[in-house]
């Protein structure tokens, strides 16, 4: 005996009113089923938020310890602007203000000039 598919079963599964246009993209679309990988990703994000909240509520240093450390750092470590200036100056001295030999200039000219004729 062959089973026949009834049209009513198919039509009852779909929504009463179909969205206009493409049913999977755009402003009016059908709601997709939630997949296990999406649930895992959401649970992972929730765990991350819990860990972040725990770290924020239980800091490693107290505010007083942080103030003491910041005051000590201001006395010992130079400001960031000074460090960056020193790094830029050292780089410029290595690239532009280094001593240049005469041979280096001749090396550049040698590639297209024939000095001796045979």
N, C-alpha and C positions, 0 to 999 in steps of 0.2 A: 504494500500500500504506500503511495507517494503522498508526503505531506505538502500541502499547498500553503503558501504564505499569504496571509490576509493583509490587504492594504491598510486596514484600520490599525493593526499593530504598529506598523511603520509610522503612520501619521500621529499616533498618540505619543510616540517618543519625542517628536520634535516639538518645539514651543508652538503655542497657538498662533503667534504672529512672528514670522521670520524677519530678521533685520534686513534693511535694504542694502543692496550692494553686496560686497564680499562679506561672508559671515565670520571671518577670522581676523580681519584687519579693519581699521577705520574707527570712526566715531560710534557707529552703531554695529556692535558685534555680539556674537554669542559668548557666553561665559565658558571658559575652558575648565575642564576638570583639574583639580589640584593633584599634582603628581608627588610621589614619595620623595623625589630629589628636592623638590621645592620645600617640602616640610622639613627635610634634613637641613637645608640651607637656612631656613627660618630659625630652627632650633639652635643652629651654630651661632647665628647672629644674636639670639637672645642670651646664650651663654657668654658671649663676648661682652655684651652690655652689662651682664651681672658682674663679671670680673672687673670691668671698668668702674662700676659703681662701688664695688668693694674697695678698690684701690683709692678712689676719691674719698671715701668715708674713713678709711684707715691709712693715712699717709705714713710714709717711711720716717719722715722727719717732722718734729713738732714745729709750729710757726717760730718759736723762740730759737730753736736750733738752726732753722733756715736763716733767720735774721743774723745770727752770729756768723754763719758761714758766708753769707753775702758780704758782710762788713769786712771779713778777713780777705775775701777774694778781691774786693775793691782796692785793698792796700797792696796786695802782692801781684795780681795779674794786671798788665796794662790794658787799657781800653781796646776794644776791637778795631777801632779806626787806626790806632797806632800800629797794630799788628799787620793790618792790611796794607798800610803805607809802606812798612818795611818789606813786605813780600813783593809789592809792585816795584819798589826801588831796586831790590835785588834782581828781579827779573829783567828790568830795563838795563841794568849794568851788565848782565850776562849777554843780552841780545844786541844792544845798540852801542854801548859804551865800552865794549871789550877792545883790547888791542888787536889791530888788523895787520897781518903781514902783507908784504908786496906780492908774494907768491899767490895769495888768494885772489887778488885782482887779475893776475895773469892767467890763473886757472880758468876764470870766467871767459876771458877773451880767446883762449886756445881752441875752443871747440869749433870755431868757424874760420880761423885765420891760419894760413899756412906760412910758417916762419922760414923754412928752408926749402929751396927748390932743388930738385935732383936733376 
